[in-house]
């Protein structure tokens, strides 16, 4: 026998890669022969070239509806202008861009309570009586009221700066003072006024505004507008916060339309000298900082927003939404945010989902549920006169085609006696289906065939099969694993040994018993050998046929393709060299399998087995190959690559694999050449 080619474990990865890269060389369907007169053709979609398909994707062992992917969206003026809602959005002045129509809209009102520390607030009270030039700028109190000579007091306050954003618009301002003591229970009205002369906190007094210069007012007591902004009436003894509206003065200070000299708080019309006692409020120097004067400010900043809600988008069939992308220009401080919702109707109704939260960035996965239609909402924002611009929005989706078909090539085995049962192996969720039909007139007419149908009465003509896949939910697909068709063949007849019956029947038992004993002895001597697979290979490298035994370990498509790849490579390396002759045989080993290859004029024959090959194997293999080349020359010499017409060859291979390789000539002798 020839030399062995051992396959080591370290070769597994390269051979695995070779298996994956090896092209599918066998045609679909694959044919198995449960017996010499029974065949089963199985279509497993291993070779797409053997099918005509529409909206169907094929893989080995899987046929399913084709995936349809695409995108919908808006990409310019024509699409943006079809939006269902445009609120403060301009889509015409800059064609192809959606921008804010008005960038000076006020934003939401903001409330700010400014409770100043001593450094942020100048406050003092002016006192007439017992020394009208006394200064109380460090006092924790602000006194207000006329209590008769010499007790007459007024409070003054000024905020040098207001803590507002530079682009804020002031809406309102309230002064709040906390009264902690009422020296008398008299009800007193207290009013606030605009100061008209500048003053200093630590220099001002009843007589002077800075410690050395007298007020303009006759008799002192501060210079102020006699018309009050606001007043609180009837203050008696209740302690707590009291509030006055000082908006007119505060707006002027903020806008710079009037000098900021602060405000004066006094007993209403105290110049009439009606004695109502004195009310004591906390100043900015109070020990308890939470009770110091407060200024409550309400303001807005330019923060214009606009909303665009798109037209209804989508393919109109149930769809899985994948990703959202958009393109926008964003000046400093501006923003564009995108949201989505989906539904089953082209009109917004109860089937639609709520709007999603804003997506963090372009390319984000869409979180809306599956639906036939989708809509996006774009919100544009600016805190200034500059507007962001939305240029495009795209929503990606994937779904399955609602229906699809695949049609096999005509199939017609040689020596056909009758067709058998037609079966399909498919799975699918509710709402999906896979149906079968057959044609014998090149697809002009199709006859439905439920799974399990018997085609015994169908004419003995070539047959094509059609599988139709449908779904009413295009996020789902039925999956067909295989289609099989049984058939019966005409028996081959005759055995490999014929002995005429001459004389008594028991005479025949003698040679048979001798032959059986000899065969058993030879089998025990050489050990067990099981042939599992037989490959018939054309000289140009194409696989003509492969048959496998009932216990063949090469059951799956990858294993068969892999073994064929190894055999073909061995043939190329070992035989296609100068000096190789017809009838030469070679051996190599793959793991625990022995492969014996014979060379003919235009064919190679490779037998795969497990165990020690019998001595007669080489001779049988060479003679059998010579027989095939001689009897099937018309079909195989210039083989067209189709299985039609090789039925007889397939039966010969099946018979040889079952028992022919074991045949031992009665007169012995090893005629095989190495």
C-alpha positions in Angstrom: 0.0 0.0 0.0 1.1 3.6 -0.4 2.5 5.9 2.3 0.2 7.4 4.9 -0.4 11.1 5.3 -1.0 11.6 9.1 -3.2 14.6 10.1 -2.0 16.1 13.4 -4.2 18.1 15.8 -2.1 21.2 15.0 -3.5 21.1 11.5 -7.1 21.4 12.7 -7.2 25.3 12.5 -5.8 25.5 8.9 -8.1 22.7 7.8 -11.1 24.5 9.5 -10.3 27.7 7.6 -10.1 25.6 4.4 -13.5 24.2 5.1 -15.0 27.6 5.6 -13.4 28.9 2.4 -14.2 25.9 0.3 -16.9 26.6 -2.3 -20.1 24.5 -2.3 -19.4 22.2 -5.1 -22.2 19.7 -4.8 -25.5 20.6 -6.5 -28.8 20.8 -4.6 -30.7 18.6 -3.9 -28.5 16.0 -2.2 -29.7 12.4 -2.8 -29.6 9.5 -0.4 -30.4 5.9 -1.2 -32.1 4.1 1.7 -32.1 1.1 -0.6 -31.3 0.1 -4.2 -34.8 1.0 -5.2 -35.6 3.9 -2.9 -34.2 7.4 -3.1 -34.8 10.6 -1.2 -33.9 14.1 -2.7 -33.4 16.8 -0.1 -33.1 20.5 -0.9 -31.2 22.3 1.8 -30.4 25.5 -0.1 -26.6 24.8 0.0 -26.1 26.1 -3.5 -28.1 29.3 -4.4 -27.3 28.8 -8.1 -29.7 25.9 -8.1 -32.7 28.2 -7.3 -34.6 31.1 -8.7 -35.6 33.4 -5.8 -37.6 36.5 -5.2 -37.5 38.3 -1.8 -35.9 35.2 -0.3 -32.4 34.9 1.3 -30.6 31.5 1.2 -28.1 30.0 3.5 -27.0 26.4 4.0 -30.0 24.8 5.8 -32.1 28.0 5.8 -34.4 29.8 3.5 -36.1 32.9 4.9 -37.8 36.1 3.7 -35.2 38.7 2.6 -34.5 41.6 4.9 -35.4 45.0 3.6 -33.4 47.9 5.0 -33.7 51.6 4.3 -34.1 55.0 5.8 -36.7 57.8 5.7 -36.4 61.4 6.7 -36.2 65.0 5.7 -33.4 66.5 3.7 -34.3 70.1 2.8 -36.9 72.7 2.1 -39.3 70.4 0.3 -39.5 67.9 3.2 -39.2 70.3 6.2 -42.1 72.4 4.8 -44.4 69.4 5.0 -44.0 69.2 8.8 -47.2 68.8 10.7 -46.1 71.4 13.2 -43.9 74.5 12.8 -43.7 76.6 16.0 -41.3 79.5 15.7 -39.5 77.6 12.9 -38.5 79.2 9.6 -38.0 76.8 6.7 -38.1 79.3 3.8 -35.7 82.1 4.3 -32.6 79.8 4.2 -33.6 77.0 1.7 -32.7 73.6 2.9 -32.4 74.7 6.5 -34.8 74.8 9.4 -33.9 77.8 11.8 -35.6 79.8 14.5 -38.0 82.4 13.2 -37.6 84.7 16.3 -34.4 84.5 18.3 -35.5 87.2 20.8 -38.3 85.4 22.5 -38.0 85.6 26.3 -37.4 82.4 28.1 -39.1 81.0 31.1 -39.3 83.4 34.1 -36.7 82.8 36.8 -37.1 83.8 40.5 -34.0 84.8 42.5 -34.0 85.7 46.2 -31.0 88.0 46.8 -30.2 88.1 50.6 -27.1 90.2 50.6 -24.1 90.1 52.9 -22.9 93.4 54.4 -20.5 93.9 51.5 -23.3 93.6 48.9 -25.8 96.1 50.6 -25.4 99.6 51.9 -28.0 100.2 54.6 -28.4 102.7 57.5 -31.2 104.5 59.3 -31.4 108.3 59.7 -32.3 109.6 63.2 -33.4 113.1 64.2 -33.2 114.1 67.9 -30.4 114.2 70.4 -27.8 114.6 67.7 -29.0 114.5 64.1 -25.6 113.8 62.7 -25.2 110.3 64.3 -24.4 107.4 61.8 -25.8 103.9 62.3 -24.2 102.1 59.3 -23.0 99.3 61.5 -26.3 98.9 63.4 -28.0 95.5 63.1 -31.3 97.4 63.0 -33.3 99.7 60.7 -35.7 102.0 62.6 -38.8 103.5 60.9 -41.4 105.9 62.4 -42.2 109.3 64.0 -42.5 109.0 67.8 -42.5 112.7 68.6 -39.6 115.0 69.2 -36.8 113.9 69.2 -37.6 110.3 67.9 -37.9 110.5 64.2 -36.3 107.7 62.0 -36.1 106.7 58.4 -34.3 103.7 56.8 -32.2 103.8 53.5 -30.9 100.9 51.5 -28.9 100.5 48.2 -27.7 97.5 46.3 -24.6 98.5 44.2 -25.1 95.6 41.9 -27.9 93.1 41.1 -26.9 89.5 40.7 -28.5 88.9 37.3 -27.2 87.4 34.0 -25.9 90.1 31.7 -28.6 89.4 29.1 -31.4 89.2 31.6 -34.6 91.2 31.4 -35.9 92.1 34.9 -39.6 91.6 35.3 -40.2 92.5 39.0 -38.4 93.3 42.2 -39.7 93.1 45.8 -38.1 94.4 49.0 -38.6 92.2 52.0 -37.7 93.4 55.6 -38.1 91.3 58.7 -39.7 93.3 61.6 -38.6 92.0 65.0 -39.9 94.7 67.4 -42.8 97.2 67.5 -42.0 99.8 70.2 -45.7 100.8 70.3 -48.9 99.0 69.2 -50.0 101.8 66.9 -51.0 100.8 63.4 -48.5 102.3 61.0 -48.5 102.6 57.2 -44.9 102.2 55.8 -44.0 103.3 52.3 -40.9 103.1 50.0 -39.5 105.9 47.9 -36.8 106.4 45.3 -33.7 108.2 46.7 -32.6 111.1 44.5 -29.1 111.9 46.0 -26.1 109.7 46.4 -25.0 108.8 49.9 -22.6 106.7 51.8 -23.3 103.9 54.3 -20.9 105.1 57.0 -21.2 108.9 56.4 -24.9 109.5 56.0 -27.0 110.9 58.8 -30.2 112.8 59.3 -28.4 116.1 58.3 -25.7 114.9 55.9 -25.5 112.4 53.0 -21.8 111.7 53.4 -20.8 113.1 56.8 -19.9 116.5 55.6 -22.5 117.6 53.0 -26.1 118.4 53.9 -29.0 116.9 52.2 -30.8 119.2 49.7 -34.0 118.7 51.7 -34.8 121.4 54.2 -34.5 120.0 57.6 -32.6 116.9 56.4 -33.9 113.4 56.6 -32.6 112.4 53.1 -33.5 113.4 49.5 -36.2 111.2 48.0 -39.2 111.3 45.6 -42.2 112.0 47.8 -44.4 109.8 45.6 -44.2 106.2 47.0 -43.6 103.1 44.9 -45.6 101.0 47.3 -46.8 100.8 50.9 -47.8 98.3 53.5 -50.6 99.5 55.7 -51.6 98.9 59.3 -48.4 97.4 60.7 -48.9 96.9 64.4 -47.0 94.4 66.5 -46.9 91.3 64.4 -43.3 90.3 63.7 -42.2 88.7 60.5 -41.5 89.5 56.8 -43.1 92.5 55.1 -42.9 93.1 51.4 -42.9 96.2 49.1 -42.8 96.3 45.3 -39.8 98.3 44.2 -40.0 97.2 40.5 -39.9 100.7 38.9 -36.7 101.7 40.6 -35.0 98.3 40.2 -35.8 98.2 36.4 -34.3 101.6 36.0 -31.1 100.6 37.9 -30.8 97.4 35.8 -31.4 99.2 32.5 -29.3 102.2 33.4 -32.1 104.6 32.7 -31.9 106.2 36.2 -29.1 106.6 38.8 -29.0 103.9 41.5 -29.2 105.9 44.8 -31.3 103.2 46.5 -34.6 103.5 48.3 -35.9 105.1 51.5 -38.4 103.5 53.9 -40.5 105.7 56.1 -43.7 106.1 58.1 -46.3 107.3 55.5 -46.5 111.1 55.6 -44.3 111.3 58.6 -43.7 114.9 57.7 -47.1 115.5 59.2 -45.6 114.5 62.5 -48.3 112.2 63.7 -46.8 110.1 66.4 -47.2 106.4 65.7 -44.1 105.1 67.6 -41.4 103.0 65.9 -41.0 99.7 64.0 -37.6 97.9 64.2 -36.4 95.8 61.2 -33.2 93.8 60.8 -30.3 95.3 58.7 -27.6 93.5 56.7 -25.4 93.6 59.9 -27.9 91.4 61.8 -26.3 88.4 63.5 -28.9 86.0 62.1 -28.1 86.2 58.3 -31.4 84.5 57.4 -33.3 87.6 58.7 -31.3 90.2 56.8 -33.1 92.3 54.0 -34.0 90.4 50.9 -34.6 91.5 47.3 -36.7 89.0 45.4 -36.0 89.3 41.6 -38.0 87.8 38.7 -36.3 87.9 35.3 -36.0 86.1 31.9 -33.1 85.6 29.5 -33.3 85.4 25.7 -33.8 81.7 25.3 -35.9 81.3 22.2 -37.1 77.8 21.3 -38.8 76.4 18.2 -40.4 73.1 17.5 -40.7 71.1 14.3 -42.8 67.9 14.2 -42.2 66.1 11.0 -44.6 64.6 8.5 -45.5 61.0 9.1 -42.7 58.8 7.7 -42.2 55.1 7.2 -42.5 52.1 4.8 -46.1 51.4 5.8 -45.3 47.8 7.0 -44.4 46.7 10.4 -40.8 47.8 10.9 -38.0 47.6 13.4 -36.6 51.1 13.7 -32.8 51.1 14.0 -31.0 54.5 14.3 -31.6 58.2 14.1 -29.1 60.6 12.6 -29.2 64.3 12.0 -27.0 67.1 10.6 -27.1 70.6 12.2 -24.9 73.7 12.7 -24.7 74.9 16.3 -23.4 78.4 17.1 -22.0 78.7 20.6 -24.7 78.1 23.3 -27.3 76.8 20.8 -28.8 73.3 20.7 -30.9 70.9 18.7 -32.6 68.0 20.3 -34.4 65.1 18.5 -37.2 62.8 19.7 -39.2 60.1 18.0 -42.5 58.2 18.2 -44.0 55.4 16.2 -47.4 54.0 15.3 -49.5 51.6 13.2 -51.6 54.3 11.4 -50.6 57.0 8.9 -52.8 59.3 11.1 -51.7 60.1 14.6 -54.0 58.1 16.9 -54.1 56.0 20.0 -51.8 53.4 18.4 -48.9 55.8 18.5 -46.2 55.6 21.2 -45.3 58.6 23.4 -42.4 60.8 22.4 -39.0 59.4 23.5 -36.6 61.4 25.6 -34.1 63.4 23.6 -31.4 61.3 21.8 -27.9 62.1 23.1 -26.2 62.3 19.7 -26.6 61.5 16.0 -26.4 57.7 15.4 -28.2 56.8 18.5 -30.4 53.7 18.5 -34.1 54.5 18.2 -35.9 53.5 21.3 -39.5 53.8 20.0 -41.2 50.4 19.5 -41.8 48.7 16.2 -44.4 50.3 14.0 -45.3 50.9 10.4 -44.8 54.7 10.7 -42.6 57.1 12.6 -42.3 60.8 13.3 -39.6 62.9 14.7 -39.7 66.1 16.8 -36.8 68.6 16.6 -36.5 71.3 19.2 -34.2 74.3 18.4 -32.8 76.5 21.2 -30.7 79.6 21.4 -29.8 81.9 24.3 -28.7 84.7 21.9 -29.5 86.2 18.6 -27.8 83.3 16.8 -30.0 80.4 15.6 -29.0 76.8 15.2 -29.8 75.3 11.8 -31.2 71.8 11.2 -30.1 70.5 7.8 -31.3 66.9 7.7 -32.8 64.1 9.7 -32.7 60.3 8.9 -34.4 57.4 10.5 -33.1 53.9 9.6 -35.3 50.8 9.6 -35.3 47.1 8.9 -38.1 44.7 8.1 -38.7 41.5 6.1 -40.4 41.4 2.7 -44.1 40.5 3.2 -43.8 37.6 0.8 -41.2 35.7 -1.2 -40.8 32.6 -3.4 -38.0 30.2 -4.3 -38.1 27.8 -7.2 -35.9 24.7 -7.6 -34.4 23.5 -10.8 -36.2 20.5 -12.4 -35.3 17.2 -10.9 -35.6 13.8 -12.6 -33.7 10.7 -11.4 -32.9 8.0 -14.0 -35.0 4.8 -13.9 -37.8 6.5 -12.0 -40.8 4.3 -11.2 -42.9 6.6 -9.1 -42.7 9.8 -7.1 -43.2 9.5 -3.3 -44.0 11.8 -0.3 -43.3 15.5 -0.4 -42.2 17.0 3.0 -41.1 20.3 4.3 -39.3 21.2 7.5 -40.1 24.8 8.5 -40.7 26.9 11.6 -42.3 30.3 12.2 -44.2 32.5 14.7 -47.9 33.0 14.4 -48.8 35.1 11.4 -46.1 33.4 9.2 -46.5 30.5 6.7 -44.6 28.4 4.2 -46.4 26.6 1.4 -45.4 24.1 -1.3 -46.3 23.6 -4.9 -44.9 21.7 -7.8 -44.7 22.1 -11.6 -44.0 19.8 -14.5 -44.3 22.3 -17.3 -41.4 24.7 -16.5 -43.5 26.8 -14.1 -46.4 27.5 -16.4 -48.8 25.9 -13.9 -48.3 25.1 -10.2 -50.1 22.5 -8.1 -50.4 23.1 -4.4 -49.0 20.3 -2.3 -49.5 20.4 1.5 -46.7 18.8 3.6 -46.9 15.1 3.6 -48.6 14.9 0.2 -48.1 11.8 -1.8 -47.1 12.4 -5.4 -47.5 8.7 -6.4 -49.9 9.5 -9.2 -47.9 12.4 -10.6 -46.6 11.8 -14.1 -43.0 10.6 -14.4 -41.6 13.8 -15.7 -39.1 16.3 -14.4 -40.5 18.2 -11.4 -39.8 21.7 -10.0 -40.7 22.7 -6.5 -41.8 26.1 -5.3 -41.8 27.4 -1.7 -43.9 30.5 -0.9 -43.1 32.3 2.3 -45.5 34.9 3.7 -45.8 37.0 6.9 -48.4 39.4 8.2 -45.9 41.0 10.6 -42.8 42.1 8.7 -40.6 42.0 11.8 -41.0 38.2 11.6 -40.1 35.6 9.0 -40.9 31.9 8.5 -37.8 29.7 8.1 -37.6 26.7 5.9 -34.8 24.2 6.8 -35.3 21.7 4.0 -37.7 20.2 1.5 -37.6 16.5 0.7 -39.1 14.3 -2.0 -39.1 10.5 -2.0 -39.2 8.4 -5.1 -38.9 4.7 -6.2 -36.5 3.3 -8.8 -36.3 0.3 -11.0 -34.3 -2.5 -9.4 -30.8 -3.2 -10.7 -31.4 -7.1 -10.8 -28.7 -9.9 -10.6 -26.0 -10.3 -8.0 -22.3 -10.3 -8.2 -22.1 -14.1 -8.2 -24.4 -16.5 -10.1 -24.3 -20.2 -9.7 -26.6 -22.4 -11.7 -28.7 -24.9 -9.7 -27.5 -28.4 -10.9 -28.2 -31.6 -8.8 -29.5 -31.7 -5.3 -29.9 -28.4 -3.6 -27.7 -29.4 -0.5 -24.7 -29.7 -2.9 -24.8 -25.9 -3.1 -24.3 -25.5 0.6 -20.8 -27.0 0.5 -19.1 -24.3 -1.5 -21.1 -21.6 0.3 -20.1 -22.9 3.7 -16.4 -23.1 2.6 -16.7 -19.5 1.2 -18.3 -18.3 4.5 -15.6 -19.9 6.6 -12.9 -18.5 4.4 -14.4 -15.0 4.5 -14.7 -15.2 8.3 -11.1 -16.3 8.7 -9.9 -13.5 6.5 -12.0 -10.9 8.4 -10.7 -12.1 11.7 -7.2 -12.0 10.4 -7.3 -8.5 9.0 -9.5 -6.8 11.6 -12.7 -4.7 11.1 -12.9 -2.2 8.2 -16.0 0.0 7.5 -16.2 2.0 4.3 -18.2 5.1 5.0 -18.0 7.4 2.0 -17.1 7.3 -1.7 -16.2 10.3 -3.9 -16.1 10.2 -7.7 -14.0 13.2 -8.9 -13.6 14.4 -12.5 -10.1 14.9 -13.8 -10.7 18.7 -13.8 -11.3 18.7 -10.0 -15.1 18.8 -10.0 -17.1 16.5 -7.7 -19.3 14.3 -9.8 -21.0 12.2 -7.1 -20.6 11.4 -3.4 -22.4 8.6 -1.7 -22.4 7.9 2.1 -23.1 4.8 4.0 -25.8 4.5 6.7 -23.3 5.0 9.4 -21.3 7.7 7.6 -19.7 10.2 10.0 -19.8 12.8 7.2 -23.4 13.7 7.7 -23.3 17.5 7.7 -22.5 19.7 4.7 -19.3 21.2 6.1 -17.8 17.8 6.9 -18.6 16.5 3.4 -17.1 19.6 1.7 -14.1 19.5 4.0 -13.3 15.9 3.2 -13.8 16.5 -0.5 -11.4 19.5 -0.3 -8.7 17.3 1.4 -9.2 14.6 -1.2 -9.0 17.0 -4.1 -5.9 18.6 -2.8 -4.3 15.2 -2.3 -5.1 14.2 -5.9 -3.6 17.5 -7.1 -0.4 17.0 -5.1 0.1 13.2 -5.6 -1.1 12.4 -9.1 -0.7 15.4 -11.3 3.0 15.0 -11.8 5.1 13.4 -14.4 5.0 9.6 -14.3 1.5 9.2 -12.8 -0.3 6.4 -14.6 -3.8 5.1 -14.9 -4.5 2.6 -12.2 -2.1 4.2 -9.7 -3.4 4.1 -6.1 -2.4 6.3 -3.1 -3.4 6.3 0.5 -3.5 8.9 3.3 -5.0 9.2 6.7 -7.2 11.8 8.3 -7.5 11.4 12.0 -9.0 7.8 12.3 -10.0 7.5 8.7 -8.1 5.8 5.9 -8.6 7.3 2.4 -7.6 5.3 -0.7 -7.6 7.1 -4.1 -7.5 5.4 -7.5 -6.6 7.2 -10.8 -8.3 6.5 -14.1 -8.2 7.9 -17.6 -10.5 10.9 -16.7 -11.8 10.1 -13.2 -10.5 9.7 -9.7 -12.2 7.4 -7.1 -11.7 8.0 -3.4 -12.9 5.6 -0.7 -13.0 6.7 3.0 -13.1 4.1 5.7 -12.4 3.4 9.3 -10.1 0.6 10.4 -7.4 -1.4 8.6 -8.2 -1.7 4.8 -8.6 -5.3 3.5 -5.9 -6.5 1.1 -8.3 -6.8 -1.8 -9.5 -3.1 -1.5 -6.9 -1.7 -3.9 -7.7 -4.2 -6.6 -11.4 -3.8 -6.2 -11.2 0.0 -6.3 -9.0 0.0 -9.5 -11.2 -2.5 -11.3 -14.4 -0.7 -10.2 -13.1 2.6 -11.5 -12.1 1.0 -14.8 -15.7 -0.4 -15.1 -17.2 3.0 -14.4 -15.1 4.7 -17.0 -15.9 2.1 -19.6 -19.7 1.8 -19.0 -20.4 5.5 -18.3 -17.9 7.1 -20.8 -20.7 8.8 -22.9 -22.0 10.6 -19.8 -18.9 11.3 -17.8 -16.0 11.8 -20.3 -17.3 15.4 -21.0 -19.6 15.8 -18.0 -21.7 19.0 -18.1 -21.9 19.4 -14.4 -25.6 18.4 -14.0 -26.8 15.4 -12.0 -29.3 14.4 -14.8 -28.1 11.2 -16.4 -25.8 10.0 -13.6 -28.4 8.0 -11.8 -26.9 4.7 -13.0 -23.5 5.8 -11.9 -24.9 6.7 -8.5 -26.4 3.3 -8.1 -23.1 1.7 -9.0 -21.3 3.7 -6.4 -23.9 2.9 -3.7 -23.6 -0.8 -4.5 -19.8 -0.7 -4.4 -19.8 1.2 -1.1 -22.2 -1.3 0.5 -20.4 -4.5 -0.4 -18.4 -4.3 -3.6 -15.2 -3.0 -2.0 -15.1 -6.2 0.1 -15.3 -8.6 -2.9 -12.5 -11.1 -2.9 -12.0 -13.2 -6.0 -12.6 -16.9 -5.4 -9.2 -17.8 -6.9 -7.4 -15.1 -4.8 -4.6 -12.9 -6.1 -3.9 -9.2 -5.7 -3.9 -7.5 -9.0 -3.9 -3.9 -7.8 -0.9 -1.8 -8.6 0.6 0.6 -6.1 
